[in-house]
């Protein structure tokens, strides 16, 4: 009988840690991570985010300590989400956010890189990402863009290194870039939430920022705008995600973003085929909470699972990862088992 020979071509590259390290196609680095920060004007002591163990909403004093501890752990890039105490329908007061940015930069200077989210959902009484018409049935694009541009300019003036518009309005990148350049903030970068999908996985974040859309009926009995599907991307349309991202690039975005990330690795991969701009992947609160929930039940190893998520995002093409565990990235990556 003829004897067949089966060479162990692939398994030879898996036999021990050393060869797996040498041949890994993904090389994680904590320097590619951004740590989100929440700060609520209306609280007097830090509170844990519902569904996100270990993630807190800070006060004006505790946030400085949180940043200091994160820097000690190796995290030096941050994405700030200010949550004002007072909410309106327009003519917003951005002084709380600008005071936070100024305080952070005065305390840490160039020891950190600070991006600031730019959206109106935490400022509005209705929780939508912009200014609504009188019937609360339509989000007014141009009025919203005007407000966002003013907000971005104030944040840049306060010392923000990067503006991160998450509202998904048409034309907001061009408007913000023009505003920043006109005010000589040409070195302030823009990280656009260019592919932000209407998703069920934002729940813990919306709890932290008090930004869930208000679905209560209006006094007239009519129902207002119930969700964000009229301005955020449909999960069913990857072409819209790519087109929106390329438009934002042309308008002046320096970094493009996919949000959520773990469920949209196909979008990350497709975007990398169309742009040379850096692509950020936001591992959102619901995705993160799913890992935490399984870890709390002893059904997986938290650290190993987060590393696996980060590996998948990087393998898909992400240059930057926004994660609620970014402050642990240096420690976890250094002891990662190959």
Secondary structure by P-SEA (a helix, b strand, c coil): cbbbbbbcccccccccaaaaaaaccbbbbcccbbbbbbbbcccccccccccccccccccccaaaaaaaaaaaaccccbbbbbbbcccccccccaaaaaaaaaaaaaaccccbbbbbbbccccccccccccccccccccccaaaaaaaaaaaaaaaaaacccbbbbcccccaaaaaaaaaaaaaccccccccccccccccccaaaaaaaaccccccccccccccccccccccccccccaaaaaaaaaaaaaacccbbbbccccccaaaaaaaaaccccbbbbbbcaaaaaaaaaaaaaccccaaaaaaaaaaaaaaacccccccccccaaaaaaaaccc
